[in-house]
Amino acid sequence: MEISRQTQFLELYRMVMADGIAHPKEMETLYRIGLEKYGLTNEMMGHIISSGGTSATMPKLPQERIQILYEMALIAWADGAIEESERSLLRRYALMYGIKEEEIENLIDFLLTNAKENTDEDEVIKSLEK
């Protein structure tokens, strides 16, 4: 597996840990995304998490940036509550991904609302491309 995908998966794990608690539903969502979207096995995911790291990568395409932010929102909602630390992590990544500061809160609200409703990822990306 390429390094950038491993790093992206690790960034999703950071959302699990944003509130300091690895809630089982958040971990379940993380592992589901890892399996379905990243093609990882449970063993690979465990290895990525345990070998960790602190570097972040910048996805090249805007759609990839939205994908990661949306996957983070799905993980944040997995335990049924949004903590300020989770919103803060979304803000940080949105800024890092080049989202204009004045657009960030609307984007986060949009992503979290769709994550709560478990909207299809492609639908979310398409609606933001307009």
N, C-alpha and C positions, 0 to 999 in steps of 0.2 A: 504494500500500500504506500502511496506517495506521502511524503512528509507533510505537505500542506493539508491533506485530508486528515491526517492524524492530529495535526495542530488544531484544525477546525473542530474535531471531535472533542479535544481537550478543552477548547473554549466553551463548548456546550456543558461540559462537566463543571466548569467554573460557575455556570448558572445554578446548577444543583447545589453547589456549596455557597452561593451568594448570601444566604441567611444563616450560614454556619451549621445547617442541619441537612444531612442527606436523607430526605424523606423517601420512603420506599416507592411512592407513586412517581416522584421525580426521577428516581433511578430507573424505574420501569420504563418511563417515557424516554429517557436518555438511551437506554439499551434498545428500545424499539426503533428509535431514529437511527442509531448506529447500525442496526441490522438492515432496516428497510432502505435507508437513504445512503449509507456509507458502505454497505456490503461487508460489515465487520462481523466476526464471530464473537461469542461471549468471551472466549479466551483472549482474542486480540484487544477487545475493549478493556478487559481487566489489565492487560499489559500496558496499554496506553495510559490508563489512569495511574497505575502504580509507578510507571517510569516518569510520568508527568514532565513538567517543564514550565517555564514562565513566558516563553516567547509567544508572540501572536503574529499571525500572518494577515496580510491584506488580500482578501479575495479580489481577483482581477475584474470580474464582471459585476455590475450593479445588482443583477439578479441573484448572484451568489451571496452578496452582502445581505440582501433582504432575506434570503433563505436562512442564513445563520441567525439573523435577528429573530425571525419568526420561530425557528426551532428553539431558540432561547425562551421566547414567550410561551411556547407550548410546555417547556419544562417548568417554567415559573408557575404556570397554572395547574400543573399536575397534582399538586397537593391541595388545590381548591382555594388557595389564598395567595395574594400578591403582597410580598413584603417590600418595604422601601429599598432595601438592599438589592432586590432583584430589579426594580425600576432603575436604580442607580447604575447597575451593571449594564442594563440595556442602553441607558444614556451614554455611558462611557464608550461602549462599542459603536453606537450610532455616530458619535463625534469622531471616533477613530476611523470610521468608514466614510467620512466626508459628508455626512448629513448636515445640512445647515442648522445651526443652533435654534433658529426660530421655528424650525419644522419638527424638531425632535419630539416634543411632547405630544403633538398630534400623531406622529408616526407610532410612538410607543402605545398610545391609547388605541390606535387602529390595530396594531399587532396583538395587543393583549385582548381586545374585544374579539378578534377573530380566533385567537388561540382558545379563549374560553368556549367559543362555539365549535371548536375543532374544525374550522374551515380548511378545505383542501389547500395545501401549500401553493400549488400552481395557480389557483384562483386568487390567492392573496398577492402573489407576485404580479400576475397580470393586471390586477386592479391598481397596483401602484405604478405600473409602467405607463398608464394613461396620462 
